[in-house]
């Protein structure tokens, strides 16, 4: 993986798989990274299979990128600026932007601000974007995610416990993830009518963080939804997820 210095001086890590066509830029979800969200799930391989250039960014606080333990660097706006800074770093004139969960919210913000996004795919999010302004806090309170990432095990709701388990499996920096959760505790998404790029909403049928994907798709000027098998951690690995993504970006 390669590193670059983003807009506020942090070093972020990214990887490029060379191919043809409009580059497809991937932004993972909270706790995850390029390998966990996109490589191990078969998404990168599926996109390589159609010969496309694929680029994946490890978000600040994740993977091989810098991981401050202060919540201040972790804002939705700042993380969207990181994606746009990567476009600038690589000299990209047009992209297909793809995001999952946290990365889905970031990708919506990027698409609302940057005309280089020609197509948009968001997964792991649904009507929470409309009703909660971003991550669906009806399914998970960021406070419970912060508690789940503590030094000592605590009694937290099952979904927060799953994120703790994922963090431990991946060897994630839990102090950094706590800071991420604390820094992102706001409502970043307002009106969606500024997102003009054709958009695919991908949601797991049993994903509590992606309920009512049709409502999210309907709120976008050119959106449609596809439901695939699985809950939040597994939907992205469903063959149907990669198949729908490939069909949309061809």
Secondary structure in CASP SS format (residue, H / E / C, confidence):
PFRMAT SS
TARGET T0000
AUTHOR 0000-0000-0000
METHOD secondary structure of the structure
MODEL  1
X C 1.00
X E 1.00
X E 1.00
X E 1.00
X E 1.00
X C 1.00
X C 1.00
X C 1.00
X C 1.00
X C 1.00
X E 1.00
X E 1.00
X E 1.00
X E 1.00
X E 1.00
X E 1.00
X E 1.00
X C 1.00
X C 1.00
X E 1.00
X E 1.00
X E 1.00
X E 1.00
X E 1.00
X E 1.00
X E 1.00
X E 1.00
X C 1.00
X C 1.00
X C 1.00
X C 1.00
X C 1.00
X C 1.00
X H 1.00
X H 1.00
X H 1.00
X H 1.00
X H 1.00
X H 1.00
X C 1.00
X C 1.00
X C 1.00
X H 1.00
X H 1.00
X H 1.00
X H 1.00
X H 1.00
X H 1.00
X H 1.00
X C 1.00
X C 1.00
X E 1.00
X E 1.00
X E 1.00
X E 1.00
X E 1.00
X E 1.00
X C 1.00
X C 1.00
X C 1.00
X C 1.00
X C 1.00
X C 1.00
X C 1.00
X C 1.00
X C 1.00
X C 1.00
X C 1.00
X C 1.00
X C 1.00
X H 1.00
X H 1.00
X H 1.00
X C 1.00
X C 1.00
X H 1.00
X H 1.00
X H 1.00
X H 1.00
X H 1.00
X H 1.00
X H 1.00
X H 1.00
X H 1.00
X H 1.00
X H 1.00
X H 1.00
X H 1.00
X H 1.00
X H 1.00
X C 1.00
X C 1.00
X C 1.00
X C 1.00
X E 1.00
X E 1.00
X E 1.00
X E 1.00
X E 1.00
X E 1.00
X C 1.00
X H 1.00
X H 1.00
X H 1.00
X H 1.00
X H 1.00
X H 1.00
X H 1.00
X H 1.00
X H 1.00
X H 1.00
X H 1.00
X H 1.00
X C 1.00
X C 1.00
X C 1.00
X E 1.00
X E 1.00
X E 1.00
X E 1.00
X E 1.00
X E 1.00
X E 1.00
X C 1.00
X C 1.00
X C 1.00
X C 1.00
X H 1.00
X H 1.00
X H 1.00
X H 1.00
X C 1.00
X C 1.00
X C 1.00
X C 1.00
X C 1.00
X C 1.00
X C 1.00
X C 1.00
X C 1.00
X C 1.00
X H 1.00
X H 1.00
X H 1.00
X H 1.00
X H 1.00
X H 1.00
X H 1.00
X C 1.00
X C 1.00
X C 1.00
X C 1.00
X C 1.00
X C 1.00
X C 1.00
X C 1.00
X C 1.00
X H 1.00
X H 1.00
X H 1.00
X H 1.00
X H 1.00
X H 1.00
X H 1.00
X H 1.00
X H 1.00
X H 1.00
X H 1.00
X H 1.00
X H 1.00
X C 1.00
X C 1.00
X C 1.00
X H 1.00
X H 1.00
X H 1.00
X H 1.00
X H 1.00
X H 1.00
X H 1.00
X H 1.00
X H 1.00
X H 1.00
X C 1.00
X C 1.00
X C 1.00
X C 1.00
X C 1.00
X C 1.00
X C 1.00
X C 1.00
X C 1.00
X C 1.00
X C 1.00
X C 1.00
X C 1.00
X C 1.00
X E 1.00
X E 1.00
X E 1.00
X E 1.00
X E 1.00
X E 1.00
X E 1.00
X C 1.00
X C 1.00
X C 1.00
X H 1.00
X H 1.00
X H 1.00
X C 1.00
X C 1.00
X H 1.00
X H 1.00
X H 1.00
X H 1.00
X H 1.00
X H 1.00
X H 1.00
X C 1.00
X C 1.00
X C 1.00
X E 1.00
X E 1.00
X E 1.00
X E 1.00
X E 1.00
X E 1.00
X C 1.00
X C 1.00
X C 1.00
X H 1.00
X H 1.00
X H 1.00
X H 1.00
X C 1.00
X C 1.00
X C 1.00
X H 1.00
X H 1.00
X H 1.00
X H 1.00
X H 1.00
X H 1.00
X H 1.00
X H 1.00
X H 1.00
X H 1.00
X H 1.00
X C 1.00
END
